[in-house]
Structures are given as C-alpha cells and as structure tokens.
Amino acid sequence: MRKKRKNYTAQEKVAILKRHLVDQTPVSNLCDEYQLQPTVFYRWQKEFFENGAAAFEKDNSRRKKAEEKRIAQLEAKLQTKNEVLSELMEEHVQLKKELGEL
C-alpha cells in the first residue's frame, strides 16, 4: 500500500531548510524525520537559493504603477497634439483650396 503524499507549505519548507542551514542538522536526519527523499530536499534547497533574491527586492509595484500612469498621461498628451495638428492641417488645406492654390 502506498504512503499518502504530504504537501508541505512554503513556510514548512523554509523551516526544514533553516534547520539544515542554520542549526546544522544533517540532511539524512531531516529526511528521516519528515519522510522526504533527499532529492526532494535538494530540489527545495536549489529553488530556495534561486528565488532568494526576491526577498531582497524592493516593492516594484508602486514604481510600475507610477510608470504606467506617466505613460498613460504621455499617450493622452500625444493624442491631443495629434488632434490639434489634424485640425490645423484641415484648416490649412481648406485655406489653400479657397485661395486656389490646390
């Protein structure tokens, strides 16, 4: 009969890795205690170190929102300028037609 698979939360995984890295608990002891395969433990450790930089990154969401707001403002300004230019060109063409230059 198969064992029921245990799904560990992110906090549990970090706690297990911390016991190894900080408390110097051997991997074999942790694997026996939590009924883990060593390959699973080392995969968690690899993911932890690969994604560790995310913990030190600043909150980019505010900066992204400000940047998106600025882009929207600039696009609106550009749209307004295009509309004004279009109106001026229409008037220019109409004036040329009235003067007989076109």
Backbone as XML, in Angstrom:
<?xml version="1.0"?>
<chain id="A" units="angstrom">
  <residue number="1" name="MET">
    <atom name="N" x="0.835" y="-1.175" z="0.000"/>
    <atom name="CA" x="0.000" y="0.000" z="0.000"/>
    <atom name="C" x="0.884" y="1.245" z="0.000"/>
  </residue>
  <residue number="2" name="ARG">
    <atom name="N" x="0.484" y="2.237" z="-0.763"/>
    <atom name="CA" x="1.286" y="3.461" z="-0.894"/>
    <atom name="C" x="1.077" y="4.380" z="0.304"/>
  </residue>
  <residue number="3" name="LYS">
    <atom name="N" x="2.133" y="5.160" z="0.572"/>
    <atom name="CA" x="2.017" y="6.176" z="1.606"/>
    <atom name="C" x="1.277" y="7.371" z="1.040"/>
  </residue>
  <residue number="4" name="LYS">
    <atom name="N" x="0.552" y="8.056" z="1.905"/>
    <atom name="CA" x="-0.119" y="9.266" z="1.473"/>
    <atom name="C" x="0.936" y="10.369" z="1.339"/>
  </residue>
  <residue number="5" name="ARG">
    <atom name="N" x="0.879" y="11.077" z="0.215"/>
    <atom name="CA" x="1.860" y="12.116" z="-0.060"/>
    <atom name="C" x="1.564" y="13.339" z="0.806"/>
  </residue>
  <residue number="6" name="LYS">
    <atom name="N" x="2.611" y="13.876" z="1.421"/>
    <atom name="CA" x="2.487" y="15.070" z="2.252"/>
    <atom name="C" x="2.875" y="16.272" z="1.416"/>
  </residue>
  <residue number="7" name="ASN">
    <atom name="N" x="2.011" y="17.269" z="1.364"/>
    <atom name="CA" x="2.324" y="18.522" z="0.690"/>
    <atom name="C" x="2.730" y="19.540" z="1.738"/>
  </residue>
  <residue number="8" name="TYR">
    <atom name="N" x="3.961" y="19.996" z="1.662"/>
    <atom name="CA" x="4.470" y="20.963" z="2.617"/>
    <atom name="C" x="4.224" y="22.378" z="2.120"/>
  </residue>
  <residue number="9" name="THR">
    <atom name="N" x="3.880" y="23.268" z="3.051"/>
    <atom name="CA" x="3.689" y="24.667" z="2.695"/>
    <atom name="C" x="5.057" y="25.313" z="2.511"/>
  </residue>
  <residue number="10" name="ALA">
    <atom name="N" x="5.051" y="26.493" z="1.950"/>
    <atom name="CA" x="6.308" y="27.219" z="1.744"/>
    <atom name="C" x="6.991" y="27.488" z="3.087"/>
  </residue>
  <residue number="11" name="GLN">
    <atom name="N" x="6.211" y="27.815" z="4.116"/>
    <atom name="CA" x="6.787" y="28.086" z="5.430"/>
    <atom name="C" x="7.422" y="26.835" z="6.034"/>
  </residue>
  <residue number="12" name="GLU">
    <atom name="N" x="6.770" y="25.700" z="5.822"/>
    <atom name="CA" x="7.326" y="24.446" z="6.336"/>
    <atom name="C" x="8.634" y="24.102" z="5.621"/>
  </residue>
  <residue number="13" name="LYS">
    <atom name="N" x="8.663" y="24.316" z="4.313"/>
    <atom name="CA" x="9.884" y="24.032" z="3.558"/>
    <atom name="C" x="11.030" y="24.909" z="4.038"/>
  </residue>
  <residue number="14" name="VAL">
    <atom name="N" x="10.745" y="26.191" z="4.244"/>
    <atom name="CA" x="11.783" y="27.113" z="4.715"/>
    <atom name="C" x="12.259" y="26.701" z="6.105"/>
  </residue>
  <residue number="15" name="ALA">
    <atom name="N" x="11.338" y="26.293" z="6.961"/>
    <atom name="CA" x="11.719" y="25.866" z="8.311"/>
    <atom name="C" x="12.629" y="24.639" z="8.258"/>
  </residue>
  <residue number="16" name="ILE">
    <atom name="N" x="12.319" y="23.701" z="7.362"/>
    <atom name="CA" x="13.150" y="22.494" z="7.229"/>
    <atom name="C" x="14.535" y="22.869" z="6.700"/>
  </residue>
  <residue number="17" name="LEU">
    <atom name="N" x="14.568" y="23.729" z="5.690"/>
    <atom name="CA" x="15.862" y="24.169" z="5.145"/>
    <atom name="C" x="16.657" y="24.949" z="6.175"/>
  </residue>
  <residue number="18" name="LYS">
    <atom name="N" x="15.972" y="25.742" z="6.975"/>
    <atom name="CA" x="16.648" y="26.524" z="8.019"/>
    <atom name="C" x="17.304" y="25.603" z="9.043"/>
  </residue>
  <residue number="19" name="ARG">
    <atom name="N" x="16.607" y="24.535" z="9.393"/>
    <atom name="CA" x="17.193" y="23.589" z="10.347"/>
    <atom name="C" x="18.501" y="23.031" z="9.815"/>
  </residue>
  <residue number="20" name="HIS">
    <atom name="N" x="18.558" y="22.787" z="8.521"/>
    <atom name="CA" x="19.788" y="22.264" z="7.928"/>
    <atom name="C" x="20.863" y="23.344" z="7.855"/>
  </residue>
  <residue number="21" name="LEU">
    <atom name="N" x="20.499" y="24.525" z="7.358"/>
    <atom name="CA" x="21.493" y="25.562" z="7.102"/>
    <atom name="C" x="21.956" y="26.281" z="8.358"/>
  </residue>
  <residue number="22" name="VAL">
    <atom name="N" x="21.035" y="26.548" z="9.272"/>
    <atom name="CA" x="21.397" y="27.307" z="10.476"/>
    <atom name="C" x="21.758" y="26.388" z="11.639"/>
  </residue>
  <residue number="23" name="ASP">
    <atom name="N" x="20.919" y="25.401" z="11.873"/>
    <atom name="CA" x="21.130" y="24.510" z="13.022"/>
    <atom name="C" x="22.090" y="23.374" z="12.714"/>
  </residue>
  <residue number="24" name="GLN">
    <atom name="N" x="22.513" y="23.273" z="11.450"/>
    <atom name="CA" x="23.463" y="22.247" z="11.016"/>
    <atom name="C" x="22.930" y="20.822" z="11.220"/>
  </residue>
  <residue number="25" name="THR">
    <atom name="N" x="21.616" y="20.648" z="11.112"/>
    <atom name="CA" x="21.021" y="19.316" z="11.202"/>
    <atom name="C" x="21.323" y="18.576" z="9.905"/>
  </residue>
  <residue number="26" name="PRO">
    <atom name="N" x="21.848" y="17.363" z="9.980"/>
    <atom name="CA" x="22.177" y="16.621" z="8.758"/>
    <atom name="C" x="20.943" y="16.363" z="7.895"/>
  </residue>
  <residue number="27" name="VAL">
    <atom name="N" x="21.171" y="16.375" z="6.594"/>
    <atom name="CA" x="20.095" y="16.145" z="5.633"/>
    <atom name="C" x="19.451" y="14.779" z="5.874"/>
  </residue>
  <residue number="28" name="SER">
    <atom name="N" x="20.244" y="13.797" z="6.162"/>
    <atom name="CA" x="19.703" y="12.454" z="6.376"/>
    <atom name="C" x="18.732" y="12.426" z="7.555"/>
  </residue>
  <residue number="29" name="ASN">
    <atom name="N" x="19.056" y="13.142" z="8.625"/>
    <atom name="CA" x="18.154" y="13.195" z="9.782"/>
    <atom name="C" x="16.837" y="13.893" z="9.426"/>
  </residue>
  <residue number="30" name="LEU">
    <atom name="N" x="16.937" y="14.992" z="8.683"/>
    <atom name="CA" x="15.730" y="15.720" z="8.290"/>
    <atom name="C" x="14.857" y="14.872" z="7.369"/>
  </residue>
  <residue number="31" name="CYS">
    <atom name="N" x="15.499" y="14.187" z="6.440"/>
    <atom name="CA" x="14.747" y="13.346" z="5.512"/>
    <atom name="C" x="14.050" y="12.203" z="6.241"/>
  </residue>
  <residue number="32" name="ASP">
    <atom name="N" x="14.718" y="11.621" z="7.222"/>
    <atom name="CA" x="14.089" y="10.561" z="8.013"/>
    <atom name="C" x="12.930" y="11.116" z="8.836"/>
  </residue>
  <residue number="33" name="GLU">
    <atom name="N" x="13.154" y="12.267" z="9.453"/>
    <atom name="CA" x="12.146" y="12.863" z="10.325"/>
    <atom name="C" x="10.888" y="13.260" z="9.548"/>
  </residue>
  <residue number="34" name="TYR">
    <atom name="N" x="11.078" y="13.856" z="8.386"/>
    <atom name="CA" x="9.939" y="14.343" z="7.606"/>
    <atom name="C" x="9.526" y="13.385" z="6.479"/>
  </residue>
  <residue number="35" name="GLN">
    <atom name="N" x="10.181" y="12.240" z="6.421"/>
    <atom name="CA" x="9.904" y="11.228" z="5.401"/>
    <atom name="C" x="10.019" y="11.814" z="3.997"/>
  </residue>
  <residue number="36" name="LEU">
    <atom name="N" x="11.164" y="12.450" z="3.767"/>
    <atom name="CA" x="11.467" y="13.070" z="2.472"/>
    <atom name="C" x="12.530" y="12.278" z="1.739"/>
  </residue>
  <residue number="37" name="GLN">
    <atom name="N" x="12.476" y="12.341" z="0.445"/>
    <atom name="CA" x="13.577" y="11.825" z="-0.357"/>
    <atom name="C" x="14.656" y="12.916" z="-0.397"/>
  </residue>
  <residue number="38" name="PRO">
    <atom name="N" x="15.916" y="12.562" z="-0.339"/>
    <atom name="CA" x="16.974" y="13.573" z="-0.398"/>
    <atom name="C" x="16.892" y="14.435" z="-1.662"/>
  </residue>
  <residue number="39" name="THR">
    <atom name="N" x="16.460" y="13.833" z="-2.756"/>
    <atom name="CA" x="16.351" y="14.624" z="-3.988"/>
    <atom name="C" x="15.313" y="15.733" z="-3.833"/>
  </residue>
  <residue number="40" name="VAL">
    <atom name="N" x="14.252" y="15.466" z="-3.088"/>
    <atom name="CA" x="13.224" y="16.486" z="-2.845"/>
    <atom name="C" x="13.820" y="17.612" z="-2.006"/>
  </residue>
  <residue number="41" name="PHE">
    <atom name="N" x="14.561" y="17.226" z="-0.963"/>
    <atom name="CA" x="15.187" y="18.233" z="-0.107"/>
    <atom name="C" x="16.135" y="19.116" z="-0.912"/>
  </residue>
  <residue number="42" name="TYR">
    <atom name="N" x="16.965" y="18.512" z="-1.732"/>
    <atom name="CA" x="17.931" y="19.289" z="-2.510"/>
    <atom name="C" x="17.252" y="20.135" z="-3.584"/>
  </residue>
  <residue number="43" name="ARG">
    <atom name="N" x="16.117" y="19.684" z="-4.097"/>
    <atom name="CA" x="15.349" y="20.497" z="-5.051"/>
    <atom name="C" x="14.802" y="21.737" z="-4.346"/>
  </residue>
  <residue number="44" name="TRP">
    <atom name="N" x="14.282" y="21.546" z="-3.125"/>
    <atom name="CA" x="13.797" y="22.686" z="-2.349"/>
    <atom name="C" x="14.927" y="23.677" z="-2.092"/>
  </residue>
  <residue number="45" name="GLN">
    <atom name="N" x="16.081" y="23.124" z="-1.743"/>
    <atom name="CA" x="17.226" y="23.981" z="-1.449"/>
    <atom name="C" x="17.637" y="24.762" z="-2.694"/>
  </residue>
  <residue number="46" name="LYS">
    <atom name="N" x="17.657" y="24.138" z="-3.843"/>
    <atom name="CA" x="18.011" y="24.801" z="-5.102"/>
    <atom name="C" x="17.011" y="25.917" z="-5.409"/>
  </residue>
  <residue number="47" name="GLU">
    <atom name="N" x="15.710" y="25.625" z="-5.287"/>
    <atom name="CA" x="14.682" y="26.630" z="-5.526"/>
    <atom name="C" x="14.802" y="27.789" z="-4.544"/>
  </residue>
  <residue number="48" name="PHE">
    <atom name="N" x="15.118" y="27.464" z="-3.305"/>
    <atom name="CA" x="15.270" y="28.485" z="-2.274"/>
    <atom name="C" x="16.386" y="29.455" z="-2.631"/>
  </residue>
  <residue number="49" name="PHE">
    <atom name="N" x="17.522" y="28.934" z="-3.057"/>
    <atom name="CA" x="18.643" y="29.803" z="-3.398"/>
    <atom name="C" x="18.427" y="30.537" z="-4.710"/>
  </residue>
  <residue number="50" name="GLU">
    <atom name="N" x="17.738" y="29.921" z="-5.651"/>
    <atom name="CA" x="17.466" y="30.592" z="-6.928"/>
    <atom name="C" x="16.478" y="31.735" z="-6.752"/>
  </residue>
  <residue number="51" name="ASN">
    <atom name="N" x="15.524" y="31.585" z="-5.844"/>
    <atom name="CA" x="14.498" y="32.604" z="-5.639"/>
    <atom name="C" x="14.767" y="33.480" z="-4.424"/>
  </residue>
  <residue number="52" name="GLY">
    <atom name="N" x="15.892" y="33.310" z="-3.807"/>
    <atom name="CA" x="16.213" y="34.068" z="-2.606"/>
    <atom name="C" x="16.335" y="35.554" z="-2.843"/>
  </residue>
  <residue number="53" name="ALA">
    <atom name="N" x="16.744" y="35.958" z="-4.038"/>
    <atom name="CA" x="16.906" y="37.379" z="-4.337"/>
    <atom name="C" x="15.576" y="38.113" z="-4.267"/>
  </residue>
  <residue number="54" name="ALA">
    <atom name="N" x="14.482" y="37.417" z="-4.500"/>
    <atom name="CA" x="13.158" y="38.051" z="-4.460"/>
    <atom name="C" x="12.854" y="38.613" z="-3.077"/>
  </residue>
  <residue number="55" name="ALA">
    <atom name="N" x="13.408" y="38.022" z="-2.051"/>
    <atom name="CA" x="13.162" y="38.507" z="-0.696"/>
    <atom name="C" x="13.795" y="39.872" z="-0.462"/>
  </residue>
  <residue number="56" name="PHE">
    <atom name="N" x="14.833" y="40.204" z="-1.220"/>
    <atom name="CA" x="15.546" y="41.455" z="-1.019"/>
    <atom name="C" x="15.165" y="42.533" z="-2.019"/>
  </residue>
  <residue number="57" name="GLU">
    <atom name="N" x="14.317" y="42.196" z="-2.978"/>
    <atom name="CA" x="13.910" y="43.187" z="-3.961"/>
    <atom name="C" x="12.905" y="44.141" z="-3.337"/>
  </residue>
  <residue number="58" name="LYS">
    <atom name="N" x="13.012" y="45.403" z="-3.718"/>
    <atom name="CA" x="12.077" y="46.406" z="-3.227"/>
    <atom name="C" x="10.741" y="46.221" z="-3.918"/>
  </residue>
  <residue number="59" name="ASP">
    <atom name="N" x="9.728" y="46.826" z="-3.351"/>
    <atom name="CA" x="8.385" y="46.726" z="-3.913"/>
    <atom name="C" x="8.335" y="47.505" z="-5.219"/>
  </residue>
  <residue number="60" name="ASN">
    <atom name="N" x="8.328" y="46.776" z="-6.322"/>
    <atom name="CA" x="8.326" y="47.395" z="-7.639"/>
    <atom name="C" x="6.920" y="47.752" z="-8.107"/>
  </residue>
  <residue number="61" name="SER">
    <atom name="N" x="5.908" y="47.301" z="-7.390"/>
    <atom name="CA" x="4.547" y="47.540" z="-7.851"/>
    <atom name="C" x="4.222" y="49.029" z="-7.856"/>
  </residue>
  <residue number="62" name="ARG">
    <atom name="N" x="4.683" y="49.776" z="-6.851"/>
    <atom name="CA" x="4.427" y="51.219" z="-6.817"/>
    <atom name="C" x="5.126" y="51.914" z="-7.972"/>
  </residue>
  <residue number="63" name="ARG">
    <atom name="N" x="6.343" y="51.525" z="-8.219"/>
    <atom name="CA" x="7.105" y="52.141" z="-9.307"/>
    <atom name="C" x="6.463" y="51.814" z="-10.652"/>
  </residue>
  <residue number="64" name="LYS">
    <atom name="N" x="6.010" y="50.578" z="-10.816"/>
    <atom name="CA" x="5.363" y="50.187" z="-12.069"/>
    <atom name="C" x="4.063" y="50.958" z="-12.272"/>
  </residue>
  <residue number="65" name="LYS">
    <atom name="N" x="3.288" y="51.123" z="-11.194"/>
    <atom name="CA" x="2.036" y="51.866" z="-11.300"/>
    <atom name="C" x="2.307" y="53.319" z="-11.674"/>
  </residue>
  <residue number="66" name="ALA">
    <atom name="N" x="3.310" y="53.922" z="-11.073"/>
    <atom name="CA" x="3.656" y="55.305" z="-11.387"/>
    <atom name="C" x="4.113" y="55.422" z="-12.840"/>
  </residue>
  <residue number="67" name="GLU">
    <atom name="N" x="4.890" y="54.439" z="-13.284"/>
    <atom name="CA" x="5.364" y="54.443" z="-14.668"/>
    <atom name="C" x="4.203" y="54.275" z="-15.642"/>
  </residue>
  <residue number="68" name="GLU">
    <atom name="N" x="3.272" y="53.378" z="-15.329"/>
    <atom name="CA" x="2.105" y="53.182" z="-16.186"/>
    <atom name="C" x="1.244" y="54.445" z="-16.230"/>
  </residue>
  <residue number="69" name="LYS">
    <atom name="N" x="1.114" y="55.124" z="-15.085"/>
    <atom name="CA" x="0.343" y="56.365" z="-15.039"/>
    <atom name="C" x="1.001" y="57.422" z="-15.912"/>
  </residue>
  <residue number="70" name="ARG">
    <atom name="N" x="2.312" y="57.532" z="-15.819"/>
    <atom name="CA" x="3.040" y="58.508" z="-16.637"/>
    <atom name="C" x="2.896" y="58.189" z="-18.121"/>
  </residue>
  <residue number="71" name="ILE">
    <atom name="N" x="2.978" y="56.933" z="-18.482"/>
    <atom name="CA" x="2.816" y="56.524" z="-19.879"/>
    <atom name="C" x="1.418" y="56.900" z="-20.366"/>
  </residue>
  <residue number="72" name="ALA">
    <atom name="N" x="0.407" y="56.650" z="-19.546"/>
    <atom name="CA" x="-0.966" y="56.983" z="-19.927"/>
    <atom name="C" x="-1.118" y="58.487" z="-20.130"/>
  </residue>
  <residue number="73" name="GLN">
    <atom name="N" x="-0.492" y="59.279" z="-19.248"/>
    <atom name="CA" x="-0.555" y="60.730" z="-19.389"/>
    <atom name="C" x="0.131" y="61.182" z="-20.668"/>
  </residue>
  <residue number="74" name="LEU">
    <atom name="N" x="1.286" y="60.621" z="-20.956"/>
    <atom name="CA" x="2.008" y="60.996" z="-22.166"/>
    <atom name="C" x="1.249" y="60.587" z="-23.425"/>
  </residue>
  <residue number="75" name="GLU">
    <atom name="N" x="0.611" y="59.428" z="-23.390"/>
    <atom name="CA" x="-0.190" y="58.990" z="-24.533"/>
    <atom name="C" x="-1.377" y="59.925" z="-24.757"/>
  </residue>
  <residue number="76" name="ALA">
    <atom name="N" x="-2.011" y="60.357" z="-23.662"/>
    <atom name="CA" x="-3.136" y="61.295" z="-23.781"/>
    <atom name="C" x="-2.660" y="62.624" z="-24.353"/>
  </residue>
  <residue number="77" name="LYS">
    <atom name="N" x="-1.509" y="63.072" z="-23.890"/>
    <atom name="CA" x="-0.944" y="64.338" z="-24.389"/>
    <atom name="C" x="-0.618" y="64.220" z="-25.874"/>
  </residue>
  <residue number="78" name="LEU">
    <atom name="N" x="-0.054" y="63.107" z="-26.278"/>
    <atom name="CA" x="0.272" y="62.873" z="-27.684"/>
    <atom name="C" x="-0.992" y="62.827" z="-28.533"/>
  </residue>
  <residue number="79" name="GLN">
    <atom name="N" x="-2.032" y="62.195" z="-28.018"/>
    <atom name="CA" x="-3.305" y="62.125" z="-28.728"/>
    <atom name="C" x="-3.864" y="63.531" z="-28.935"/>
  </residue>
  <residue number="80" name="THR">
    <atom name="N" x="-3.802" y="64.360" z="-27.908"/>
    <atom name="CA" x="-4.290" y="65.739" z="-28.011"/>
    <atom name="C" x="-3.501" y="66.508" z="-29.060"/>
  </residue>
  <residue number="81" name="LYS">
    <atom name="N" x="-2.203" y="66.351" z="-29.041"/>
    <atom name="CA" x="-1.362" y="67.037" z="-30.032"/>
    <atom name="C" x="-1.698" y="66.577" z="-31.445"/>
  </residue>
  <residue number="82" name="ASN">
    <atom name="N" x="-1.914" y="65.290" z="-31.624"/>
    <atom name="CA" x="-2.279" y="64.764" z="-32.944"/>
    <atom name="C" x="-3.606" y="65.348" z="-33.419"/>
  </residue>
  <residue number="83" name="GLU">
    <atom name="N" x="-4.567" y="65.463" z="-32.512"/>
    <atom name="CA" x="-5.864" y="66.038" z="-32.878"/>
    <atom name="C" x="-5.723" y="67.496" z="-33.291"/>
  </residue>
  <residue number="84" name="VAL">
    <atom name="N" x="-4.936" y="68.267" z="-32.531"/>
    <atom name="CA" x="-4.721" y="69.678" z="-32.852"/>
    <atom name="C" x="-4.012" y="69.804" z="-34.196"/>
  </residue>
  <residue number="85" name="LEU">
    <atom name="N" x="-3.013" y="69.008" z="-34.421"/>
    <atom name="CA" x="-2.278" y="69.041" z="-35.685"/>
    <atom name="C" x="-3.199" y="68.688" z="-36.852"/>
  </residue>
  <residue number="86" name="SER">
    <atom name="N" x="-4.061" y="67.720" z="-36.651"/>
    <atom name="CA" x="-5.001" y="67.315" z="-37.686"/>
    <atom name="C" x="-5.950" y="68.467" z="-38.031"/>
  </residue>
  <residue number="87" name="GLU">
    <atom name="N" x="-6.451" y="69.142" z="-37.006"/>
    <atom name="CA" x="-7.340" y="70.286" z="-37.236"/>
    <atom name="C" x="-6.612" y="71.394" z="-37.994"/>
  </residue>
  <residue number="88" name="LEU">
    <atom name="N" x="-5.392" y="71.684" z="-37.600"/>
    <atom name="CA" x="-4.612" y="72.723" z="-38.277"/>
    <atom name="C" x="-4.356" y="72.368" z="-39.737"/>
  </residue>
  <residue number="89" name="MET">
    <atom name="N" x="-4.071" y="71.119" z="-40.016"/>
    <atom name="CA" x="-3.825" y="70.692" z="-41.394"/>
    <atom name="C" x="-5.105" y="70.811" z="-42.222"/>
  </residue>
  <residue number="90" name="GLU">
    <atom name="N" x="-6.240" y="70.458" z="-41.613"/>
    <atom name="CA" x="-7.514" y="70.602" z="-42.320"/>
    <atom name="C" x="-7.766" y="72.061" z="-42.681"/>
  </residue>
  <residue number="91" name="GLU">
    <atom name="N" x="-7.552" y="72.962" z="-41.722"/>
    <atom name="CA" x="-7.733" y="74.387" z="-41.970"/>
    <atom name="C" x="-6.774" y="74.884" z="-43.049"/>
  </residue>
  <residue number="92" name="HIS">
    <atom name="N" x="-5.545" y="74.416" z="-43.004"/>
    <atom name="CA" x="-4.531" y="74.817" z="-43.982"/>
    <atom name="C" x="-4.941" y="74.387" z="-45.394"/>
  </residue>
  <residue number="93" name="VAL">
    <atom name="N" x="-5.385" y="73.134" z="-45.528"/>
    <atom name="CA" x="-5.817" y="72.621" z="-46.830"/>
    <atom name="C" x="-7.045" y="73.399" z="-47.308"/>
  </residue>
  <residue number="94" name="GLN">
    <atom name="N" x="-7.992" y="73.667" z="-46.415"/>
    <atom name="CA" x="-9.203" y="74.416" z="-46.784"/>
    <atom name="C" x="-8.837" y="75.824" z="-47.250"/>
  </residue>
  <residue number="95" name="LEU">
    <atom name="N" x="-7.902" y="76.469" z="-46.557"/>
    <atom name="CA" x="-7.471" y="77.812" z="-46.934"/>
    <atom name="C" x="-6.791" y="77.808" z="-48.293"/>
  </residue>
  <residue number="96" name="LYS">
    <atom name="N" x="-5.962" y="76.795" z="-48.550"/>
    <atom name="CA" x="-5.288" y="76.688" z="-49.848"/>
    <atom name="C" x="-6.314" y="76.513" z="-50.967"/>
  </residue>
  <residue number="97" name="LYS">
    <atom name="N" x="-7.351" y="75.709" z="-50.695"/>
    <atom name="CA" x="-8.405" y="75.498" z="-51.697"/>
    <atom name="C" x="-9.127" y="76.818" z="-51.976"/>
  </residue>
  <residue number="98" name="GLU">
    <atom name="N" x="-9.402" y="77.575" z="-50.936"/>
    <atom name="CA" x="-10.105" y="78.859" z="-51.104"/>
    <atom name="C" x="-9.270" y="79.842" z="-51.881"/>
  </residue>
  <residue number="99" name="LEU">
    <atom name="N" x="-7.943" y="79.794" z="-51.694"/>
    <atom name="CA" x="-7.058" y="80.716" z="-52.403"/>
    <atom name="C" x="-6.718" y="80.218" z="-53.810"/>
  </residue>
  <residue number="100" name="GLY">
    <atom name="N" x="-7.148" y="79.002" z="-54.098"/>
    <atom name="CA" x="-6.923" y="78.451" z="-55.420"/>
    <atom name="C" x="-5.540" y="77.860" z="-55.627"/>
  </residue>
  <residue number="101" name="GLU">
    <atom name="N" x="-4.845" y="77.607" z="-54.558"/>
    <atom name="CA" x="-3.515" y="77.003" z="-54.676"/>
    <atom name="C" x="-3.600" y="75.483" z="-54.807"/>
  </residue>
  <residue number="102" name="LEU">
    <atom name="N" x="-4.711" y="74.911" z="-54.518"/>
    <atom name="CA" x="-4.886" y="73.451" z="-54.664"/>
    <atom name="C" x="-5.916" y="73.132" z="-55.699"/>
  </residue>
</chain>
